[in-house]
Amino acid sequence: MSKRDSKSTSGASEVAAEILIVILVVLIAVVAYAAFTGQLNSLFFKKSVYVAGTAAVTGIQQPGGITDDVLTYLPKAGDAFYLTGQTAGANGTQVTFKAISPNGQVLVPDASSIKGPLYGKTLYIYPNSSSAATQCNYAISQTPPTGTLRAMTVGTWTLQMIDENVHVVANTFTETVKHGATALPVAGGFLGGSTSQFYDVNCNPITQTINGNLVTTSTGPGNMTITHFNGASSITLQNSTGLGFTGDMSISMWFNPSENVTYSSSGTGWQQLIGKGVTSSAGSSSTDENDNYQIFQLGNQLLFEWNDATTGQHYQAITTTTPVLANAWNYVTATVSGGQLTIYDNGVAQPLVYDNSNVPYSDPVTGSVTVNLENNNNAVNIGEQNYATNSADAFYYNGYIGSTALYNRALTSTEIAANYAGYQA
């Protein structure tokens, strides 16, 4: 054991104490200076931007006399700020404006039209109605929206202002939308190339594969983005939970066919619009055809087919009227509500006949059929039927397809009429 040098230890302690005293004196001096100059807050923590304002709901009248709600926010007083995306008058603290829908969808409205400063100016938050907009696109502007709007979801919305300087929520407001849509589609958008995209309800893009030559433009009615199918092209959407149904549902689609080919049992006259299925042969069982749902243009009629989860059989429902017009825009909606199928053309419900087969009129059913949809793992095809063996069963579509949406509920006749009036789905 060695003997400790008490003198050496005492000296080291004194030096350490002196260093600590110097550090403390310097720290006190810095704090005193910061307090004297008003910079104490910025020295130790950053204060979130202060903005006092009020949120509200405003009704906007739509074509046909329908009123849809939009959100508003009026900043009244506080620190200078500007919105993320704002290109003019961007002074002060950057703030991101977010709108959270009743089903939890987080939307960041496009603020590119905003000009600052913003105090005393009512800001309108509403669905973007540009030619390539989907349910995932919202706008915020200093003027009320004009023209046809896509309806907002009914329920309680949360508005948030995010201070991008300190990355905290600066303000939160809640407002209730009473006039709008019951719910957003579980999948929807515009189909085609780089200028269009299909999204799920959380605004995640659904993976798509383009087969053949498609031409997408923004020249459709109501500034609708439209895609031309040339009779040898199609789109495949990768299977996802939002594309399959077992209960209530709706398919909503705008289309403009180039022709109405008279249907014949030899196979002519079929043009598939959209379907989640696959066919292998003619028949009435799931081994012949496995469809969660499919919609066809059958000459100038409409046809909906499905595999029934209860009976294990394949069924078709065909309009007895001939509402489909070639070289004109048609709006088709197929709804299932409590097992009851309804097919609308241009907002009008059509009478139906039923068949227990995948060949029209080959095995007619007396009366109506209760619909019990059976989901599957198939992809969704647009413009071409998915076939297992025979390419003659492709039934390519020739013409334009515009706005398209899938819902996990039945659209109401009022919602269908509003879609038809506003060239929406």
C-alpha positions as CSV (number, residue, x, y, z in Angstrom):
1,M,0.0,0.0,0.0
2,S,1.3,3.5,-0.9
3,K,1.1,6.6,1.2
4,R,-1.3,9.4,-0.2
5,D,0.2,12.9,-0.8
6,S,-2.4,15.1,0.9
7,K,-0.7,18.3,-0.3
8,S,-1.0,17.3,-3.9
9,T,-4.7,16.3,-3.6
10,S,-5.6,19.6,-1.9
11,G,-3.9,21.6,-4.6
12,A,-5.9,19.9,-7.4
13,S,-9.1,20.5,-5.6
14,E,-8.4,24.2,-5.3
15,V,-7.7,24.5,-9.0
16,A,-10.9,22.6,-9.9
17,A,-12.9,24.9,-7.6
18,E,-11.4,28.0,-9.1
19,I,-12.3,26.8,-12.6
20,L,-15.9,26.1,-11.6
21,I,-16.1,29.6,-10.0
22,V,-14.9,31.2,-13.3
23,I,-17.5,29.2,-15.3
24,L,-20.3,30.2,-12.9
25,V,-19.2,33.9,-13.1
26,V,-19.2,33.8,-16.9
27,L,-22.6,32.1,-17.0
28,I,-24.1,34.7,-14.6
29,A,-22.7,37.5,-16.8
30,V,-24.2,35.9,-20.0
31,V,-27.6,35.5,-18.3
32,A,-27.5,39.1,-16.9
33,Y,-26.6,40.4,-20.4
34,A,-29.4,38.4,-22.1
35,A,-31.9,39.5,-19.5
36,F,-30.8,43.2,-19.9
37,T,-31.1,43.0,-23.7
38,G,-34.4,41.0,-23.8
39,Q,-32.7,37.9,-25.3
40,L,-33.1,35.5,-22.4
41,N,-35.9,33.5,-24.1
42,S,-33.9,33.0,-27.3
43,L,-30.8,32.0,-25.2
44,F,-32.5,29.1,-23.4
45,F,-35.7,28.3,-25.4
46,K,-37.5,29.5,-28.5
47,K,-41.0,30.9,-28.1
48,S,-43.7,29.6,-30.4
49,V,-45.3,32.2,-32.8
50,Y,-48.4,33.9,-31.3
51,V,-51.4,34.2,-33.5
52,A,-54.9,35.1,-32.2
53,G,-57.7,34.2,-34.5
54,T,-61.1,32.4,-35.0
55,A,-62.2,29.4,-37.1
56,A,-65.6,28.9,-38.5
57,V,-67.7,27.0,-41.1
58,T,-69.2,28.8,-44.2
59,G,-71.8,27.4,-46.6
60,I,-71.0,27.7,-50.3
61,Q,-74.0,27.2,-52.7
62,Q,-73.4,24.7,-55.4
63,P,-75.1,24.0,-58.8
64,G,-78.6,22.7,-58.3
65,G,-79.1,24.7,-55.1
66,I,-77.0,22.3,-52.9
67,T,-75.0,24.0,-50.1
68,D,-71.6,22.5,-49.1
69,D,-69.6,23.7,-46.1
70,V,-66.0,24.9,-46.2
71,L,-63.7,25.9,-43.3
72,T,-62.5,29.4,-42.6
73,Y,-59.9,31.0,-40.4
74,L,-59.5,34.7,-39.5
75,P,-56.1,35.7,-38.0
76,K,-56.7,38.8,-35.9
77,A,-53.5,39.8,-34.1
78,G,-50.1,38.5,-33.0
79,D,-46.6,37.9,-34.4
80,A,-45.8,38.2,-38.0
81,F,-46.2,34.9,-39.9
82,Y,-46.6,33.4,-43.3
83,L,-47.9,30.0,-44.5
84,T,-45.8,27.2,-45.9
85,G,-46.1,27.4,-49.7
86,Q,-46.9,31.1,-49.7
87,T,-44.9,32.8,-52.4
88,A,-45.8,36.5,-51.8
89,G,-45.4,38.5,-48.6
90,A,-43.6,35.7,-46.8
91,N,-42.4,37.6,-43.7
92,G,-42.1,36.4,-40.1
93,T,-42.4,32.9,-38.8
94,Q,-43.1,30.0,-41.2
95,V,-46.4,28.3,-40.3
96,T,-47.8,25.1,-41.9
97,F,-51.6,25.0,-41.9
98,K,-53.1,21.5,-41.6
99,A,-56.7,20.3,-41.8
100,I,-57.4,16.9,-40.2
101,S,-60.6,15.3,-41.4
102,P,-63.2,13.4,-39.2
103,N,-61.7,10.1,-40.3
104,G,-58.1,11.2,-39.4
105,Q,-56.9,12.2,-42.9
106,V,-54.2,14.8,-42.5
107,L,-54.3,17.4,-45.3
108,V,-52.0,20.3,-46.0
109,P,-53.9,22.8,-48.2
110,D,-52.0,24.4,-51.1
111,A,-51.2,28.0,-50.0
112,S,-49.5,29.2,-53.2
113,S,-52.3,31.7,-53.9
114,I,-51.9,33.4,-50.5
115,K,-50.4,36.9,-50.3
116,G,-49.3,38.4,-47.0
117,P,-49.6,39.9,-44.5
118,L,-52.6,37.9,-43.4
119,Y,-54.1,39.6,-40.3
120,G,-57.6,40.7,-40.9
121,K,-58.1,38.5,-43.9
122,T,-60.4,35.5,-43.9
123,L,-58.7,32.3,-45.2
124,Y,-60.9,29.7,-46.8
125,I,-60.0,26.0,-46.6
126,Y,-61.7,23.7,-49.1
127,P,-61.2,20.8,-51.5
128,N,-59.0,21.8,-54.5
129,S,-61.1,21.7,-57.7
130,S,-58.3,22.0,-60.2
131,S,-58.3,19.6,-63.2
132,A,-56.0,17.1,-61.6
133,A,-57.3,17.3,-58.1
134,T,-58.4,14.2,-56.1
135,Q,-59.9,13.9,-52.6
136,C,-56.4,14.3,-51.3
137,N,-55.9,17.9,-52.6
138,Y,-57.1,20.9,-50.6
139,A,-56.5,24.6,-51.1
140,I,-56.4,27.6,-48.7
141,S,-57.1,31.0,-50.2
142,Q,-58.1,34.6,-49.3
143,T,-61.2,34.5,-51.5
144,P,-64.2,32.2,-51.4
145,P,-64.1,29.2,-53.7
146,T,-66.1,29.5,-57.0
147,G,-67.5,26.9,-59.3
148,T,-68.2,23.3,-58.4
149,L,-66.7,22.0,-55.2
150,R,-66.0,18.5,-54.1
151,A,-67.8,18.0,-50.9
152,M,-66.0,17.9,-47.6
153,T,-66.6,15.1,-45.1
154,V,-69.3,15.7,-42.6
155,G,-68.1,15.7,-39.0
156,T,-65.6,17.4,-36.7
157,W,-62.5,18.8,-38.4
158,T,-59.3,19.9,-36.6
159,L,-57.3,22.9,-37.9
160,Q,-53.7,23.1,-36.8
161,M,-51.0,25.8,-37.2
162,I,-47.5,24.3,-37.0
163,D,-44.7,26.7,-36.1
164,E,-41.9,25.5,-38.4
165,N,-39.3,27.4,-36.4
166,V,-39.7,25.4,-33.2
167,H,-41.7,22.5,-34.7
168,V,-44.7,22.7,-32.3
169,V,-48.4,23.2,-32.7
170,A,-49.0,26.9,-32.3
171,N,-52.8,26.8,-32.5
172,T,-55.6,24.2,-32.7
173,F,-59.2,24.7,-33.6
174,T,-62.1,22.3,-34.1
175,E,-65.2,23.0,-36.3
176,T,-68.1,20.8,-37.4
177,V,-69.0,20.4,-41.1
178,K,-72.7,19.7,-41.4
179,H,-73.3,19.9,-45.2
180,G,-71.1,17.7,-47.3
181,A,-70.3,14.0,-47.9
182,T,-70.9,11.3,-45.3
183,A,-67.4,9.9,-46.0
184,L,-64.6,10.1,-48.5
185,P,-64.1,7.2,-51.0
186,V,-61.7,4.5,-49.8
187,A,-60.0,4.8,-53.2
188,G,-60.3,7.4,-55.9
189,G,-58.8,9.9,-58.3
190,F,-58.0,10.0,-62.0
191,L,-56.5,7.1,-63.9
192,G,-53.6,7.2,-66.3
193,G,-50.0,8.5,-66.6
194,S,-47.8,11.0,-64.8
195,T,-50.5,13.7,-64.6
196,S,-53.0,11.6,-62.7
197,Q,-53.0,9.1,-59.8
198,F,-55.3,6.9,-57.9
199,Y,-55.2,7.2,-54.1
200,D,-56.5,5.4,-51.0
201,V,-58.4,7.2,-48.3
202,N,-55.2,8.1,-46.5
203,C,-53.9,9.7,-49.7
204,N,-51.3,7.0,-50.3
205,P,-50.8,6.4,-54.0
206,I,-52.1,3.0,-55.2
207,T,-49.5,1.2,-57.3
208,Q,-50.7,1.1,-60.9
209,T,-49.4,-0.6,-64.1
210,I,-50.2,0.9,-67.5
211,N,-50.7,-1.6,-70.2
212,G,-50.6,-0.4,-73.8
213,N,-51.0,3.2,-75.0
214,L,-52.9,5.6,-72.9
215,V,-53.3,9.4,-73.4
216,T,-54.2,11.5,-70.4
217,T,-55.4,15.2,-70.7
218,S,-57.2,17.8,-68.7
219,T,-59.8,18.6,-71.3
220,G,-62.8,16.8,-69.8
221,P,-66.0,18.4,-68.7
222,G,-65.7,20.5,-65.5
223,N,-61.9,20.5,-66.1
224,M,-61.9,16.8,-65.3
225,T,-58.7,14.9,-66.0
226,I,-59.5,12.2,-68.6
227,T,-57.6,9.2,-70.0
228,H,-58.2,7.7,-73.5
229,F,-58.2,3.9,-73.8
230,N,-57.7,2.8,-77.4
231,G,-59.3,-0.6,-77.3
232,A,-56.0,-2.3,-76.6
233,S,-54.9,-0.6,-73.4
234,S,-55.7,-0.8,-69.7
235,I,-54.6,0.0,-66.2
236,T,-54.0,-2.5,-63.4
237,L,-54.3,-1.3,-59.8
238,Q,-52.4,-3.4,-57.3
239,N,-54.7,-5.2,-54.8
240,S,-55.2,-3.4,-51.5
241,T,-57.7,-3.4,-48.6
242,G,-59.4,-0.3,-50.0
243,L,-60.2,-2.0,-53.3
244,G,-62.2,-5.0,-52.0
245,F,-65.7,-5.2,-50.5
246,T,-67.9,-7.6,-48.6
247,G,-70.8,-5.4,-47.6
248,D,-72.2,-2.0,-48.7
249,M,-70.2,-0.3,-51.4
250,S,-70.4,2.1,-54.4
251,I,-68.5,2.4,-57.7
252,S,-68.7,5.9,-59.2
253,M,-67.2,6.6,-62.7
254,W,-67.4,9.0,-65.6
255,F,-66.9,7.4,-69.1
256,N,-67.3,8.4,-72.7
257,P,-67.3,5.4,-75.0
258,S,-66.2,5.7,-78.6
259,E,-68.8,3.1,-79.7
260,N,-71.8,1.1,-78.7
261,V,-71.3,-2.3,-80.3
262,T,-74.4,-4.4,-80.3
263,Y,-74.1,-7.3,-77.8
264,S,-74.1,-10.9,-79.1
265,S,-73.5,-14.2,-77.3
266,S,-70.5,-14.7,-79.5
267,G,-68.7,-12.1,-77.4
268,T,-69.1,-8.8,-79.1
269,G,-70.5,-5.8,-77.4
270,W,-68.6,-6.3,-74.1
271,Q,-66.4,-3.4,-72.8
272,Q,-65.1,-3.6,-69.3
273,L,-65.0,-0.4,-67.3
274,I,-63.7,-1.6,-64.0
275,G,-63.5,-4.9,-62.2
276,K,-61.8,-6.9,-59.5
277,G,-62.0,-10.4,-60.9
278,V,-60.7,-13.0,-63.3
279,T,-62.5,-15.3,-65.8
280,S,-61.5,-18.7,-67.0
281,S,-64.5,-20.1,-68.8
282,A,-68.3,-19.7,-69.3
283,G,-70.3,-20.8,-66.3
284,S,-71.9,-19.8,-63.0
285,S,-69.4,-20.9,-60.3
286,S,-66.3,-19.4,-58.8
287,T,-64.2,-21.8,-60.8
288,D,-65.6,-20.2,-64.0
289,E,-65.2,-16.7,-62.8
290,N,-64.1,-15.1,-59.5
291,D,-65.4,-11.5,-59.3
292,N,-65.6,-9.3,-56.2
293,Y,-67.3,-6.8,-58.6
294,Q,-67.2,-5.8,-62.3
295,I,-69.0,-3.2,-64.4
296,F,-69.3,-3.5,-68.1
297,Q,-70.7,-1.5,-70.9
298,L,-72.8,-4.1,-72.7
299,G,-73.7,-2.4,-76.0
300,N,-75.7,0.6,-74.8
301,Q,-76.6,-1.1,-71.5
302,L,-74.8,-1.5,-68.2
303,L,-73.9,-4.8,-66.5
304,F,-72.7,-5.5,-62.9
305,E,-71.5,-8.9,-61.9
306,W,-70.2,-10.6,-58.8
307,N,-69.5,-13.8,-56.9
308,D,-71.9,-14.4,-54.1
309,A,-70.3,-15.3,-50.7
310,T,-73.5,-17.1,-49.5
311,T,-74.4,-19.2,-52.6
312,G,-70.9,-19.6,-54.1
313,Q,-72.6,-18.7,-57.5
314,H,-71.7,-16.0,-60.0
315,Y,-74.5,-13.5,-60.9
316,Q,-75.0,-10.6,-63.3
317,A,-77.4,-7.7,-63.2
318,I,-78.2,-6.0,-66.5
319,T,-80.1,-2.8,-67.1
320,T,-83.3,-3.4,-69.2
321,T,-83.0,0.2,-70.5
322,T,-80.4,1.4,-73.0
323,P,-79.1,4.6,-71.4
324,V,-75.4,4.5,-72.5
325,L,-74.6,7.0,-75.3
326,A,-71.6,6.7,-77.5
327,N,-69.4,9.8,-78.0
328,A,-71.0,11.4,-74.9
329,W,-70.2,11.6,-71.2
330,N,-72.0,9.1,-69.1
331,Y,-71.9,8.9,-65.3
332,V,-72.4,5.4,-63.9
333,T,-72.9,4.6,-60.2
334,A,-73.4,1.1,-58.8
335,T,-74.4,0.8,-55.1
336,V,-75.0,-2.1,-52.8
337,S,-77.0,-1.2,-49.7
338,G,-78.1,-4.0,-47.3
339,G,-77.8,-6.5,-50.2
340,Q,-79.8,-4.4,-52.6
341,L,-78.1,-3.5,-55.9
342,T,-78.9,-0.3,-57.7
343,I,-77.3,0.9,-61.0
344,Y,-77.6,4.6,-61.8
345,D,-77.0,6.2,-65.2
346,N,-76.6,10.0,-65.1
347,G,-78.1,10.0,-61.7
348,V,-81.2,7.9,-62.6
349,A,-81.8,4.5,-61.1
350,Q,-82.3,1.8,-63.9
351,P,-84.5,-1.3,-63.9
352,L,-82.6,-4.5,-63.8
353,V,-82.8,-8.2,-64.7
354,Y,-80.6,-10.9,-63.2
355,D,-78.7,-13.9,-64.5
356,N,-77.0,-16.8,-62.7
357,S,-74.1,-17.0,-65.1
358,N,-71.3,-15.1,-66.6
359,V,-73.0,-15.2,-70.0
360,P,-75.8,-12.6,-70.2
361,Y,-79.4,-14.0,-70.5
362,S,-78.2,-17.7,-70.4
363,D,-79.6,-18.5,-67.0
364,P,-82.2,-15.8,-66.1
365,V,-83.3,-15.4,-62.5
366,T,-86.9,-14.5,-61.6
367,G,-87.1,-11.4,-59.5
368,S,-84.1,-9.7,-57.8
369,V,-81.1,-11.3,-56.2
370,T,-79.7,-10.3,-52.8
371,V,-76.0,-9.3,-53.2
372,N,-73.5,-10.8,-50.8
373,L,-70.1,-9.7,-52.3
374,E,-67.2,-12.1,-51.9
375,N,-63.8,-10.4,-51.8
376,N,-60.7,-11.9,-53.5
377,N,-57.0,-11.2,-53.9
378,N,-57.3,-10.1,-57.6
379,A,-56.0,-6.8,-58.8
380,V,-58.4,-4.2,-60.1
381,N,-58.4,-3.8,-63.9
382,I,-59.7,-0.7,-65.8
383,G,-60.4,-0.9,-69.5
384,E,-59.8,-4.7,-69.8
385,Q,-61.2,-7.8,-68.1
386,N,-58.6,-10.0,-66.3
387,Y,-58.7,-13.4,-68.0
388,A,-56.9,-16.7,-67.1
389,T,-56.7,-18.4,-70.5
390,N,-58.6,-16.9,-73.4
391,S,-57.5,-13.5,-74.7
392,A,-60.9,-13.1,-76.4
393,D,-62.2,-12.5,-72.9
394,A,-60.2,-9.3,-72.5
395,F,-63.2,-7.2,-73.6
396,Y,-61.1,-4.0,-74.0
397,Y,-62.8,-0.6,-73.6
398,N,-62.5,2.0,-76.3
399,G,-63.1,5.6,-75.2
400,Y,-62.4,8.0,-72.3
401,I,-62.6,7.4,-68.6
402,G,-62.5,10.3,-66.1
403,S,-63.0,10.7,-62.4
404,T,-63.4,7.4,-60.6
405,A,-64.1,6.5,-57.0
406,L,-64.8,3.4,-54.8
407,Y,-66.7,3.7,-51.5
408,N,-67.3,1.3,-48.6
409,R,-70.8,2.5,-48.3
410,A,-73.8,3.2,-50.6
411,L,-73.9,6.7,-52.0
412,T,-77.2,8.5,-51.5
413,S,-79.3,9.6,-54.4
414,T,-78.6,13.2,-53.3
415,E,-74.8,12.6,-53.4
416,I,-75.1,10.9,-56.8
417,A,-77.1,13.9,-58.2
418,A,-74.5,16.3,-56.8
419,N,-71.7,14.3,-58.5
420,Y,-73.6,14.3,-61.8
421,A,-74.2,18.1,-61.6
422,G,-70.5,18.8,-60.8
423,Y,-68.7,16.2,-63.0
424,Q,-67.3,14.5,-60.0
425,A,-67.2,10.9,-58.7
